[in-house]
Amino acid sequence: MSLPNQPTLDFAQHHCDDDPLQLLLQSARYPDIDMRWVAQQIEGLRKAKSKWPSLVQYPTYLYPPQLNREQSSSEATARYKASLIEGDTVADLTGGMGIDSLFFSQHRSHTVYVEQNATLCEIESHNFAEISAPIQVVCDDSLHWLAQCKQSFHTLYLDPARRNEGHRVVAFEDCSPNILEQMPLLWQHGQQLLIKASPMIDLAAATSQVGSVSAIHVVAVGGECKEVLFLCRQASSEPTIHCVDLLSDGTVRHHHHFTRTSEAAAEVLYTTQPRHYLYDPHAALLKGGAFRSISVWYNVQKLGRNTHLYTSDTLVPDFPGRCFEVIHQVAPTAKALRPLLPNGRCHVVTKNYPLSVSQLQQQLKVHEGGNLFFVATRIGEQHIGLLCRTVDT
């Protein structure tokens, strides 16, 4: 796949608001235009406005195929990862679309982008030149290149592919490459490793497998868990767990850190009765496992050992997550809820509850919508329902 010519790029710029599918159907009218590239550029540019806004200013930036765009880091998470990189030299061993390499390079003298897909290498060589990013492009299998490499780096970054025969995988041993088998080679060439994992990975098991983990960064964007990062150094003690919630522009909204030891020692406050306000922590805190610490940090009571909701009589204005005002405590039945919902609409949330959201919606005979939330949960052995409205904090 050769790079597009200038008329194709100009055409894409002039038709960026058009329907790419319709343009593809009109390919015969424009014999000098590579309409596949036009469609790819238009779709990439539209995605960039929300996912990589810094790229929009470069009209000659080339966007790779859809799969590579989907698998790429967002600008927000790439900026955060770049803040974790120590030292002046870094090798991105799973280059892909190159977003991570781009942000790694901004404050470093030497960044290497390694990618075995020749088309991606050609595209990103063009892009790095257009942006004047000082990045060396290596088109090779990263492990083969590393085994032949005479250099060592302050940091090696890896984002192993989490698909195996078309199926999504979670554990490191199922990813490609299997980094657990490659640790001796990685440590030969890197003083520090930064490894991206599935948001679904078991933190304790992965820490034990990888070894030398000094920190774990659980990164959410807008409350949704996007990345889990393992920062490894050969001389490491108990890892610190960082739970970070970013705004879409990469600004850190909340950042909490703790260790498993401090979490176990936290004197959590439990309640037998929901108070006036109810709190649902953001996804990074829940994934990181700061269940007891949240109670201490914000002086809120926990609904139960396995119910990760919190409550208080007075509003905690800076709580890291969703905040609800409890209007009614009501049995989770259609008969009990119907008089409180004249239009039959509310948003349903389940936490430590035996039914899924869709199952409970059917049972309650409610439709999605409106400005009220029905939170079905458990205190002790009792299933309860709380009709709530959201509170801006």
Phi, psi and chi 1 to 4 in degrees:
 res  aa     phi    psi   chi1   chi2   chi3   chi4
   1 MET       -  107.3 -174.3  178.9 -171.4      -
   2 SER   -79.7  158.8   59.6      -      -      -
   3 LEU   -70.3  152.1  -61.3 -176.2      -      -
   4 PRO   -71.2  152.3   27.0  -35.4      -      -
   5 ASN   -81.5  170.7   55.9   29.0      -      -
   6 GLN   -62.4  -40.9 -167.8   59.4   45.7      -
   7 PRO   -57.9  -35.5  -28.0   36.9      -      -
   8 THR   -66.3  -43.4  -65.1      -      -      -
   9 LEU   -64.5  -42.0  -68.2  176.6      -      -
  10 ASP   -63.2  -41.5  -67.3  -19.2      -      -
  11 PHE   -61.4  -43.8 -172.8   95.2      -      -
  12 ALA   -61.6  -40.5      -      -      -      -
  13 GLN   -63.5  -43.0  -75.9  -69.5  -44.1      -
  14 HIS   -73.9  -19.4  -66.8  145.8      -      -
  15 HIS  -117.6   26.1  -66.8  -94.6      -      -
  16 CYS   -65.5  -17.9   61.2      -      -      -
  17 ASP   -96.0    0.6  -65.5  -34.5      -      -
  18 ASP   -85.4  167.7  -68.0   -3.1      -      -
  19 ASP   -80.6  116.7 -176.7  -13.6      -      -
  20 PRO   -57.9  -36.7  -23.2   33.2      -      -
  21 LEU   -64.1  -42.7  178.6   58.7      -      -
  22 GLN   -64.2  -37.5  -69.2  -59.7  -43.8      -
  23 LEU   -64.6  -39.0  -68.9  174.9      -      -
  24 LEU   -62.3  -36.9  -75.6  169.1      -      -
  25 LEU   -69.9  -18.3  -65.7  174.8      -      -
  26 GLN  -101.3   16.6  -60.6  173.0   31.1      -
  27 SER   -55.7  -36.9  -64.3      -      -      -
  28 ALA   -62.6  -24.4      -      -      -      -
  29 ARG   -75.5  -16.2  -66.0  175.4   54.5 -170.8
  30 TYR  -129.7   74.3  -55.0   96.1      -      -
  31 PRO   -63.5  -22.1   22.4  -33.1      -      -
  32 ASP   -92.0    0.9  -63.2  -30.9      -      -
  33 ILE  -109.9  130.3  -57.9  -60.4      -      -
  34 ASP   -83.8   94.4 -172.3  -24.7      -      -
  35 MET   -69.2  -22.8 -151.4   59.3   75.9      -
  36 ARG   -64.4  -41.6  -67.8  173.2  -58.5  168.2
  37 TRP   -67.3  -37.9  -98.3  108.3      -      -
  38 VAL   -59.2  -48.2  168.7      -      -      -
  39 ALA   -62.1  -41.7      -      -      -      -
  40 GLN   -63.7  -40.8 -172.6  169.0  -58.6      -
  41 GLN   -66.4  -43.9  -75.8  -61.4  102.0      -
  42 ILE   -63.5  -45.0  -68.3  173.8      -      -
  43 GLU   -64.9  -40.4  -69.0  168.6   -9.6      -
  44 GLY   -65.3  -42.4      -      -      -      -
  45 LEU   -63.4  -40.9 -178.7   60.5      -      -
  46 ARG   -64.9  -39.7  -69.5  176.0 -179.3  175.4
  47 LYS   -67.8  -35.7 -171.2   66.7  174.4  178.0
  48 ALA   -62.4  -32.1      -      -      -      -
  49 LYS   -59.1  -30.2  -68.9  177.4 -179.2  178.3
  50 SER  -105.8  -33.3   58.9      -      -      -
  51 LYS   -95.4  -35.9 -167.5  170.7 -177.4  179.2
  52 TRP  -136.7   65.4  -43.0  -74.0      -      -
  53 PRO   -58.7  -26.4   18.3  -31.2      -      -
  54 SER   -65.3  -22.7  -67.8      -      -      -
  55 LEU   -79.2  -19.8  -58.9 -176.5      -      -
  56 VAL   -61.3  -28.0  176.5      -      -      -
  57 GLN   -72.7   -8.2   63.6 -177.3  -56.5      -
  58 TYR  -106.9   98.7  -59.7  102.8      -      -
  59 PRO   -65.6  -21.9   21.9  -31.4      -      -
  60 THR   -98.7    9.7   55.7      -      -      -
  61 TYR   -68.0  135.3 -169.4   93.2      -      -
  62 LEU  -102.7  129.5  -59.6 -178.7      -      -
  63 TYR   -97.8  132.5  -64.9   95.1      -      -
  64 PRO   -75.2  178.5   30.0  -35.3      -      -
  65 PRO   -58.8  165.6  -27.1   36.2      -      -
  66 GLN   -57.7  -43.3  179.9  179.1   -1.6      -
  67 LEU   -59.1  -43.3  178.7   61.4      -      -
  68 ASN   -66.0  -36.6  -56.5  117.3      -      -
  69 ARG   -65.9  -41.1  -61.3 -165.6  -55.1  -93.4
  70 GLU   -66.0  -37.1  -69.8  176.1  -11.4      -
  71 GLN   -81.5  -11.1  -66.5  177.1  -21.2      -
  72 SER   -74.3  151.8  171.9      -      -      -
  73 SER   -63.8  152.5  -61.8      -      -      -
  74 SER   -78.7  163.8   67.0      -      -      -
  75 GLU   -61.9  -37.9 -179.4  170.7  -32.0      -
  76 ALA   -60.5  -48.1      -      -      -      -
  77 THR   -73.4  -32.7   58.2      -      -      -
  78 ALA   -64.6  -40.8      -      -      -      -
  79 ARG   -61.7  -41.1  -74.1 -174.9 -175.9  -83.9
  80 TYR   -65.8  -44.4 -177.5   77.2      -      -
  81 LYS   -60.3  -39.5  -83.2  177.6  -79.0 -167.7
  82 ALA   -60.6  -30.2      -      -      -      -
  83 SER   -72.0  -16.3   72.5      -      -      -
  84 LEU   -90.0  -15.4  -54.9  179.5      -      -
  85 ILE   -74.6  125.1  -60.9  -65.7      -      -
  86 GLU  -105.7  149.9  -66.0 -174.3   -1.5      -
  87 GLY    88.7  175.3      -      -      -      -
  88 ASP  -103.4   -6.2 -155.2   34.7      -      -
  89 THR  -128.0  134.5   58.1      -      -      -
  90 VAL  -144.4  141.2   57.4      -      -      -
  91 ALA  -119.2  121.9      -      -      -      -
  92 ASP   -91.6  104.2  180.0   -8.1      -      -
  93 LEU   -83.3   -5.3  -60.9 -179.0      -      -
  94 THR  -133.3   69.6   43.8      -      -      -
  95 GLY   -58.4  -48.0      -      -      -      -
  96 GLY    56.8 -131.8      -      -      -      -
  97 MET   -73.4  -13.2 -175.9  176.6  165.0      -
  98 GLY    87.5    7.6      -      -      -      -
  99 ILE   -64.5  -43.4  -62.0  -62.7      -      -
 100 ASP   -63.7  -46.2  -69.7  -45.5      -      -
 101 SER   -57.3  -41.5  -67.4      -      -      -
 102 LEU   -58.0  -45.4 -179.7   60.9      -      -
 103 PHE   -80.3  -28.9  -75.3   93.5      -      -
 104 PHE   -60.7  -36.4  -68.3  162.6      -      -
 105 SER   -76.3  -13.9   72.7      -      -      -
 106 GLN   -65.3  -27.9  -70.9 -173.4  -11.1      -
 107 HIS  -127.9   27.0  -56.7  -69.9      -      -
 108 ARG  -133.1  151.1  -80.6  159.2 -163.7   93.7
 109 SER   -81.6  -24.3   64.4      -      -      -
 110 HIS  -144.5  113.5 -173.3   51.0      -      -
 111 THR  -125.6  131.7  -60.7      -      -      -
 112 VAL  -113.5  129.4 -179.7      -      -      -
 113 TYR  -104.8  119.2  160.9  100.2      -      -
 114 VAL  -115.7  125.8 -172.4      -      -      -
 115 GLU  -151.5  133.2  171.2   57.2   53.7      -
 116 GLN   -86.9  -14.1   61.5 -176.5  -15.4      -
 117 ASN   -80.7  113.8 -176.6  -52.6      -      -
 118 ALA   -63.8  -36.5      -      -      -      -
 119 THR   -63.8  -44.3  -60.5      -      -      -
 120 LEU   -63.1  -40.3  -84.1  177.2      -      -
 121 CYS   -61.6  -40.4  -72.4      -      -      -
 122 GLU   -64.9  -44.3 -171.9  177.6   11.2      -
 123 ILE   -63.0  -47.6  -68.0  172.4      -      -
 124 GLU   -74.7  -27.6  -63.6  -45.4  -39.6      -
 125 SER   -60.4  -43.1  -68.0      -      -      -
 126 HIS   -61.5  -47.7  165.7   90.1      -      -
 127 ASN   -64.5  -44.2  -72.9  -22.2      -      -
 128 PHE   -63.0  -35.7  -63.5  149.8      -      -
 129 ALA   -68.5  -40.7      -      -      -      -
 130 GLU   -64.2  -34.8  -69.1  -62.7  -55.1      -
 131 ILE   -90.7   -6.1  -62.0  176.2      -      -
 132 SER    60.4   40.9  -60.7      -      -      -
 133 ALA   -89.4  125.8      -      -      -      -
 134 PRO   -77.7   75.3   30.5  -34.3      -      -
 135 ILE  -124.6  130.0  -59.3  172.6      -      -
 136 GLN   -87.2  127.0  176.4 -172.1  -11.2      -
 137 VAL   -98.7  127.1  173.5      -      -      -
 138 VAL  -121.5  119.9  173.3      -      -      -
 139 CYS   -98.2   97.3 -171.1      -      -      -
 140 ASP  -169.8  161.8 -162.8   -7.8      -      -
 141 ASP   -64.4  129.6  172.9   82.7      -      -
 142 SER   -62.3  -39.4   58.6      -      -      -
 143 LEU   -71.8  -37.0  -62.0  178.4      -      -
 144 HIS   -63.1  -44.7  175.4  -93.5      -      -
 145 TRP   -62.9  -42.9  171.5   76.7      -      -
 146 LEU   -65.3  -38.1 -160.3   61.7      -      -
 147 ALA   -64.5  -28.5      -      -      -      -
 148 GLN   -93.1  -10.1  -49.6  -59.7  -43.2      -
 149 CYS   -73.2  138.6 -175.1      -      -      -
 150 LYS   -94.2   -6.6  -55.7  -61.5 -177.0 -178.4
 151 GLN   -91.0  159.7  -63.8  174.1  -88.7      -
 152 SER  -123.6  155.3   61.3      -      -      -
 153 PHE  -127.6  150.9  -62.8   85.7      -      -
 154 HIS   -63.0  -40.9  -70.9  110.7      -      -
 155 THR  -138.7  135.4  -56.1      -      -      -
 156 LEU  -110.1  132.4  -61.4  179.3      -      -
 157 TYR  -113.7  134.3  171.7   70.2      -      -
 158 LEU  -135.4  138.6  -57.2   93.8      -      -
 159 ASP  -130.3   80.5  177.3   10.0      -      -
 160 PRO   -59.8  143.3  -19.0   31.1      -      -
 161 ALA   -63.4  130.1      -      -      -      -
 162 ARG  -104.4   40.2  -67.9 -175.4  -68.6  -81.6
 163 ARG  -131.2  135.7  -77.9 -170.0  175.7  -85.4
 164 ASN  -133.2  112.1 -170.3  -18.4      -      -
 165 GLU    54.6   40.1  -62.2 -179.9   -7.7      -
 166 GLY    86.6   -7.6      -      -      -      -
 167 HIS  -103.4  143.8  -59.5  -70.8      -      -
 168 ARG   -71.3  138.2  -70.7 -171.7 -179.8  -84.4
 169 VAL  -125.9  164.1  -63.8      -      -      -
 170 VAL  -120.4  -50.8  172.9      -      -      -
 171 ALA   -69.0  148.4      -      -      -      -
 172 PHE   -58.3  -37.5  -79.1  135.3      -      -
 173 GLU   -69.1  -15.4   60.7  -95.0   31.4      -
 174 ASP   -96.8   -7.2  -63.0  -35.4      -      -
 175 CYS   -84.9  169.7  -65.2      -      -      -
 176 SER  -127.4  118.4  179.3      -      -      -
 177 PRO   -76.3  160.8   30.7  -36.7      -      -
 178 ASN   -78.3   98.2  178.2   -6.1      -      -
 179 ILE   -66.4  -23.6   62.7  165.4      -      -
 180 LEU   -62.9  -31.3  -58.1 -180.0      -      -
 181 GLU   -81.9  -13.1  -63.0  176.7  -14.6      -
 182 GLN  -110.1    7.5  -56.1  -61.7  -29.0      -
 183 MET   -58.8  -41.6  -65.1  -54.9  -74.3      -
 184 PRO   -58.5  -42.5  -26.1   36.3      -      -
 185 LEU   -65.3  -42.5  174.1   63.0      -      -
 186 LEU   -63.5  -42.9  -64.0  173.6      -      -
 187 TRP   -70.0  -22.1  -77.1  125.0      -      -
 188 GLN   -65.6  -28.0  -76.1  178.1   24.5      -
 189 HIS  -118.4   -2.9  -66.0  -84.6      -      -
 190 GLY  -136.2  134.5      -      -      -      -
 191 GLN   -78.4  -23.1  -61.2  174.0   23.1      -
 192 GLN  -144.5  141.2  171.0 -179.2  -87.8      -
 193 LEU  -116.1  136.3  -50.4  178.8      -      -
 194 LEU  -120.0  115.2 -177.6   61.5      -      -
 195 ILE  -119.7  125.1  -55.0  168.6      -      -
 196 LYS   -91.4  135.3  178.8  178.6  171.9 -179.7
 197 ALA  -125.4  170.7      -      -      -      -
 198 SER   -64.2  141.9  164.9      -      -      -
 199 PRO   -60.0  -14.9  -23.7   34.2      -      -
 200 MET   -93.4    0.3  -58.5  -61.8  -66.7      -
 201 ILE   -66.8  148.8 -160.8  164.3      -      -
 202 ASP   -79.1  113.0 -176.6  -54.7      -      -
 203 LEU   -63.4  -44.8  -59.6 -173.8      -      -
 204 ALA   -66.3  -44.8      -      -      -      -
 205 ALA   -65.1  -43.2      -      -      -      -
 206 ALA   -65.7  -38.7      -      -      -      -
 207 THR   -60.8  -43.0  -60.6      -      -      -
 208 SER   -65.3  -39.6  176.1      -      -      -
 209 GLN   -68.8  -45.9  -73.6 -179.6  -49.3      -
 210 VAL   -72.7  -44.2  172.8      -      -      -
 211 GLY    72.1  160.0      -      -      -      -
 212 SER    57.6   29.2  -58.3      -      -      -
 213 VAL   -83.1  119.7  176.4      -      -      -
 214 SER   -95.5  -25.2   63.6      -      -      -
 215 ALA  -156.5  148.8      -      -      -      -
 216 ILE  -121.4  127.3  -58.0  169.4      -      -
 217 HIS  -113.3  115.3  -66.8 -103.4      -      -
 218 VAL  -100.5  116.0 -176.0      -      -      -
 219 VAL  -114.3  122.4 -176.7      -      -      -
 220 ALA  -112.1  150.5      -      -      -      -
 221 VAL  -123.2  119.5  179.5      -      -      -
 222 GLY    60.7   31.4      -      -      -      -
 223 GLY    89.9   -8.4      -      -      -      -
 224 GLU  -103.8  127.6 -179.0 -178.5   -5.6      -
 225 CYS   -68.1  122.1 -170.1      -      -      -
 226 LYS  -110.7  -40.2  -67.4  -67.3 -172.8 -179.8
 227 GLU  -143.6  147.8  -61.5 -171.6    0.2      -
 228 VAL  -121.1  126.0  173.7      -      -      -
 229 LEU  -120.4  131.0  -54.4  165.2      -      -
 230 PHE  -106.8  117.9  -69.0   83.8      -      -
 231 LEU   -99.4  118.6 -170.8   63.2      -      -
 232 CYS  -117.3  133.0  -54.6      -      -      -
 233 ARG  -133.5  146.3  -60.9 -171.1 -178.0  101.2
 234 GLN   -66.3  -31.7  -72.5 -175.1  -52.9      -
 235 ALA  -103.5   93.7      -      -      -      -
 236 SER  -130.9  144.7  -62.0      -      -      -
 237 SER  -104.8 -151.8   55.2      -      -      -
 238 GLU   -62.0  128.1 -179.2 -178.7   16.7      -
 239 PRO   -68.3  143.9   21.6  -31.0      -      -
 240 THR   -88.9  134.5  -59.6      -      -      -
 241 ILE  -100.6  122.3  -58.9  171.9      -      -
 242 HIS  -106.8  125.6  -62.6 -100.5      -      -
 243 CYS  -111.7  114.7  -59.9      -      -      -
 244 VAL  -123.1  132.2 -176.9      -      -      -
 245 ASP  -116.4  118.2 -172.6   35.6      -      -
 246 LEU  -102.1  148.8  -54.8  176.1      -      -
 247 LEU   -77.1  167.1  -61.2  176.6      -      -
 248 SER   -62.7  -22.5   58.5      -      -      -
 249 ASP   -88.7    3.9   64.4   -2.5      -      -
 250 GLY    94.7   -5.8      -      -      -      -
 251 THR   -65.2  135.5  -57.4      -      -      -
 252 VAL   -78.5  116.6  176.5      -      -      -
 253 ARG   -87.0  -45.9 -175.6 -179.1 -177.8 -169.3
 254 HIS  -137.4  141.4  -64.1  110.3      -      -
 255 HIS  -144.5  115.0 -175.7  177.0      -      -
 256 HIS  -122.4  147.0  -61.0   80.8      -      -
 257 HIS  -141.5  150.1   57.0   87.4      -      -
 258 PHE  -164.6  174.1   61.0   98.3      -      -
 259 THR  -119.9  165.8   63.8      -      -      -
 260 ARG   -61.2  -35.0  -69.0  -68.2 -179.1 -143.6
 261 THR   -66.2  -46.0  -61.2      -      -      -
 262 SER   -68.1  -33.9   66.2      -      -      -
 263 GLU   -64.4  -44.2  164.6   66.4   11.2      -
 264 ALA   -65.1  -29.8      -      -      -      -
 265 ALA   -86.5  -11.4      -      -      -      -
 266 ALA   -64.2  132.1      -      -      -      -
 267 GLU   -88.7   88.1  -64.0 -175.0    4.7      -
 268 VAL   -68.7  145.5   62.4      -      -      -
 269 LEU  -102.5  124.7  -55.4  171.6      -      -
 270 TYR  -105.7  158.7  -70.5  105.4      -      -
 271 THR  -133.2  155.7 -175.8      -      -      -
 272 THR  -106.2    1.3   57.6      -      -      -
 273 GLN  -149.5  127.3 -176.7   65.8   30.2      -
 274 PRO   -60.7  142.3  -18.2   30.5      -      -
 275 ARG   -94.9 -160.6  -51.0  -59.6  179.7 -177.8
 276 HIS   -73.0  -28.8 -170.0   58.4      -      -
 277 TYR  -121.2  144.4  -65.8   98.9      -      -
 278 LEU  -124.6  139.4 -172.9   71.7      -      -
 279 TYR  -127.4  135.1  -52.7   95.1      -      -
 280 ASP  -119.2  104.1 -179.8   16.0      -      -
 281 PRO   -60.3  152.8  -20.8   32.8      -      -
 282 HIS   -68.2  164.6   66.5   66.0      -      -
 283 ALA   -62.9  -34.2      -      -      -      -
 284 ALA   -65.5  -39.4      -      -      -      -
 285 LEU   -65.2  -39.5  -81.4  170.8      -      -
 286 LEU   -69.3  -42.4  -64.5  176.5      -      -
 287 LYS   -65.5  -39.9  176.5   62.9 -177.2  179.7
 288 GLY   -67.9  -23.5      -      -      -      -
 289 GLY    87.4   31.9      -      -      -      -
 290 ALA   -87.8   45.1      -      -      -      -
 291 PHE   -66.3  -42.3  -52.6  127.9      -      -
 292 ARG   -80.3  -39.4  -59.8  173.3   64.7   88.0
 293 SER   -61.5  -35.5  -60.5      -      -      -
 294 ILE   -56.6  -41.5  -69.1  170.2      -      -
 295 SER   -60.9  -39.4  175.9      -      -      -
 296 VAL   -74.2  -46.7  175.3      -      -      -
 297 TRP   -59.0  -38.0  -67.2  -24.5      -      -
 298 TYR  -115.5    6.2  -69.0   94.3      -      -
 299 ASN    52.7   49.4 -167.3   30.3      -      -
 300 VAL  -119.9  154.3  -70.2      -      -      -
 301 GLN   -95.1  143.7  -64.5  175.3  -56.0      -
 302 LYS   -95.4  141.1 -162.0  170.1 -172.4  -69.5
 303 LEU   -73.6  -21.2  -93.6   61.0      -      -
 304 GLY   176.7  165.8      -      -      -      -
 305 ARG   -56.2  -42.3  178.4 -178.4  176.3   86.2
 306 ASN  -108.2   10.6  -63.1  -47.6      -      -
 307 THR  -109.2  104.2  -57.8      -      -      -
 308 HIS   -91.0   55.0  -53.2  -46.0      -      -
 309 LEU  -122.0  152.4  -68.1  170.8      -      -
 310 TYR  -132.2  159.1  -57.2   78.8      -      -
 311 THR  -147.9  155.9 -170.8      -      -      -
 312 SER  -156.3  159.6   67.3      -      -      -
 313 ASP   -77.4  -36.3  -72.1  -45.2      -      -
 314 THR  -112.1  152.1   57.2      -      -      -
 315 LEU   -69.3  133.6  178.9   64.3      -      -
 316 VAL   -96.6  102.4  178.0      -      -      -
 317 PRO   -68.8  -23.1   24.0  -32.9      -      -
 318 ASP  -110.7   25.1   58.1  -16.0      -      -
 319 PHE   -63.1  136.8 -170.9   85.5      -      -
 320 PRO   -83.4   78.4   30.6  -35.6      -      -
 321 GLY   159.0 -162.4      -      -      -      -
 322 ARG   -82.1  142.0  -69.1 -170.0  -64.5 -179.8
 323 CYS  -120.8  133.8  175.0      -      -      -
 324 PHE  -122.6  146.2  -59.3   98.7      -      -
 325 GLU   -97.8  125.6 -179.8 -177.4   11.2      -
 326 VAL   -81.0  120.7  178.3      -      -      -
 327 ILE   -92.7  -47.7  -56.1  170.6      -      -
 328 HIS  -143.7  143.3  -64.1  -74.6      -      -
 329 GLN   -96.3  124.3 -179.4  170.3  -24.1      -
 330 VAL  -141.4  145.0   56.7      -      -      -
 331 ALA   -61.3  140.8      -      -      -      -
 332 PRO   -76.6   63.5   26.6  -32.0      -      -
 333 THR  -132.6  154.0   65.6      -      -      -
 334 ALA   -63.2  -38.7      -      -      -      -
 335 LYS   -63.5  -41.2 -178.9  178.3  179.7 -179.6
 336 ALA   -73.6  -34.0      -      -      -      -
 337 LEU   -84.8  -28.8 -170.0   58.0      -      -
 338 ARG   -53.7  -45.3 -171.3  179.1  -58.7  114.4
 339 PRO   -65.1  -20.1  -20.7   33.3      -      -
 340 LEU   -91.2   -6.7  -57.1  174.7      -      -
 341 LEU  -129.2   81.0  -63.6  174.4      -      -
 342 PRO   -57.0  -33.8  -23.5   33.5      -      -
 343 ASN   -93.8   -0.7   63.1    0.3      -      -
 344 GLY    69.2   22.7      -      -      -      -
 345 ARG  -123.5  138.4  -67.5 -174.3  176.5  -83.4
 346 CYS  -169.4  165.4   69.3      -      -      -
 347 HIS   -91.8  136.2  -55.1  -79.3      -      -
 348 VAL  -107.5  132.3  172.9      -      -      -
 349 VAL  -125.8  133.5  176.5      -      -      -
 350 THR  -120.2  133.1   59.4      -      -      -
 351 LYS  -137.8  118.4  -67.6  -78.7 -174.5  174.9
 352 ASN    52.7   52.0 -167.6   22.0      -      -
 353 TYR  -132.5  144.3 -164.2   77.9      -      -
 354 PRO   -72.9  -13.1   23.5  -33.3      -      -
 355 LEU  -109.1  149.9  -61.1 -179.0      -      -
 356 SER   -77.0  170.6   67.4      -      -      -
 357 VAL   -59.7  -47.2  168.0      -      -      -
 358 SER   -65.0  -38.8   60.0      -      -      -
 359 GLN   -64.3  -41.2  -70.2  171.7  -30.6      -
 360 LEU   -70.5  -37.3 -172.9   56.1      -      -
 361 GLN   -57.6  -42.6  -76.3  175.2  -34.0      -
 362 GLN   -65.2  -43.1  -68.4 -179.0   -8.0      -
 363 GLN   -65.0  -39.1  179.4  176.5  -65.8      -
 364 LEU   -82.5  -13.5  -63.4  175.0      -      -
 365 LYS    59.2   47.5  -60.2  178.5 -178.8  177.4
 366 VAL  -119.3  158.1  -62.4      -      -      -
 367 HIS  -112.7  151.0  -61.0  -76.2      -      -
 368 GLU   -66.6  136.3 -174.7   74.4   15.3      -
 369 GLY   139.3 -178.8      -      -      -      -
 370 GLY    83.0 -171.1      -      -      -      -
 371 ASN  -115.9   14.1   57.0    3.5      -      -
 372 LEU  -111.9  153.4  -63.8  179.0      -      -
 373 PHE  -121.9  136.5  -73.8   74.3      -      -
 374 PHE  -108.0  113.9 -176.6   77.5      -      -
 375 VAL  -102.7  114.4 -179.7      -      -      -
 376 ALA  -100.7  126.2      -      -      -      -
 377 THR  -153.3 -161.8 -173.9      -      -      -
 378 ARG  -142.3  136.5  179.2 -176.0  -56.5 -175.7
 379 ILE  -119.5  115.5  -67.0 -175.3      -      -
 380 GLY    63.5 -123.9      -      -      -      -
 381 GLU  -100.5    3.3  -61.6  -57.9  -43.7      -
 382 GLN   -95.8  127.4  180.0 -173.0    7.9      -
 383 HIS   -84.4  131.0  -67.6  146.9      -      -
 384 ILE  -133.2  162.3   64.5  169.3      -      -
 385 GLY  -126.1  139.3      -      -      -      -
 386 LEU  -127.2  119.5  -58.5  170.7      -      -
 387 LEU   -89.1  123.8 -171.2   63.4      -      -
 388 CYS  -135.5  165.1  -51.7      -      -      -
 389 ARG  -126.1  149.8   63.7  168.9   62.1   92.5
 390 THR   -74.5  151.6   56.3      -      -      -
 391 VAL  -122.4  127.2  177.2      -      -      -
 392 ASP   -74.6  130.8  -67.1  -30.5      -      -
 393 THR  -119.6      -   58.7      -      -      -
